Every structure is written in C-alpha cells, then in structure tokens.
Amino acid sequence: MELILWRHADAEEGVDDLARRLTKKGEADAAAVAKWLRARLPRDFTVASSPAVRAQQTAAALKAKVVDEPALAPGASVPAILGVIEKHPGLVIVVGHQPDLGRAAAQLVANLRAEWHIEKGALWWFSRGRIKAVMSPDLL
C-alpha cells in the first residue's frame, strides 16, 4: 500500500465549517506542497478529498482529477479513512482534516489509538507500512 495523508492548508474562520475557504497563505502553501509532490508522484495515483471546500481547494492544487469522498468529511473515523483507501488501486492521496488524519497516521505507523498532530498543509507519505516522507509547507 502506498498512501499520502495530506491535511488541508490554512483556512479562514467561519460558522459553516464545510464552506470555509483557504486563506492566501493556505493557497500558497497548497501550491508549494503540490509542486513538491508532482515532482515525486508516479504517473498513476488517485486524489480522494473531503467534501469541505478547504480540502477540495488543497487537492485542486495538484491539478489532477479529485474524487469527492463524503466519508472524509471532518470527523472521519480511521476505519472510514482506511475504507476510502481500499477503494482505490495504487497510490492514494487522502486530503482531509485534523484530528482525523493524525489518528490514521498513529494507527498506520504504530497501531495506536492516538491523535498525532499533522500541521496545516503538511503531508505524511507511507509506502509498504513505513513512513517514506513527511513534508510541511514551511520546509519549502
């Protein structure tokens, strides 16, 4: 299994959580991480995103087809996230939220029920059950 967990970039505050958009910083961070990713991705991959606008905008920075996955909405469980991954062959990029992605990372890495922190706009890349890369926008 090859998987990337990508937390949405910095977003504006708002009452309607699903409608919150990326800030200018968030747009720049998503573009920078997407550029880094595009240079390293294989030809075939799937981008699966939460329906939240900020996640969709982050995913769109890759300039690839994005599969809208309602199961990845804020509050997604680890089984729901893993279920989305299992639906798609090859490398899957999951664009979602905290603490959901942090819980999935803890489960995948250490079989723990914990809330590991993933920075806004950052990604964790897993390959064959191991961490291949961790990238944060502030490193680019």
Beta strands, then each sheet from edge to edge (+ up, - down):
strand 1: 2-7
strand 2: 45-49
strand 3: 66-68
strand 4: 91-96
strand 5: 123-127
strand 6: 130-135
sheet 1: 3+ 2+ 4+ 1+ 5- 6+
end
